[in-house]
Amino acid sequence: MEIKNLKSEYLESNIFVCKNGNSCVVVDAGVEPKLVKQAVGNLKVMAVLLTHGHYDHAMHALDYAKMFDCKIYASGFAKDELLDPAKNYGESFKLNSFEDFVFLRNNGKIELGDFEIQYLSTPGHCKSSLCFLLNNHLFAGDTLFDNGIGRTDLYGSSKEEMISSLEKLDAFEFEICHSGHGEDSEFARQKRNIKAFIRFLKR
Ligand SMILES: [Zn+2]
């Protein structure tokens, strides 16, 4: 799998175009549609995956779905956030149409063409936080960064849930972690970090 990373103007949120053969999936939707189109080229886009419902990760999701004629996969909790700028932190960003969405619950697997995508519900930063695992690559959204974890002082945040989500990730195998902001990080480093973050949150 080949992965391209683009950064948005808004809080430098990351999006990732993950290529497998002639198709790809796009993780998150904070980057201008025309730049994503350039990165996608002739590939068939199988899905847009949203790591959570904050505007800097979700604001162009509908544009991508229309442009690439595909579905958006997000947590069922994202709807509440996407309906209300006070909950998704966009100045005036809100969605009123959800027909292009497939809402996910708990943990599970999505099979789309050559892609097998595992998803894990990891609330803590917000209710709708999901992590996706594709071919040993973990897409962690704002749950886990190279050198930190997501804020837990926002709408729907919970320190207790963040602790159990990190414990879930601690039991998970992956090679590389791609976060919602900042740089990629390796498994061994994240394993050390996760344990330290859990200790820190439990103080
Ligand atoms: Zn966020």
Residues whose N, C-alpha, C, O or C-beta is under 5 A from the ligand:
A	BS01	ZN	H54 D142
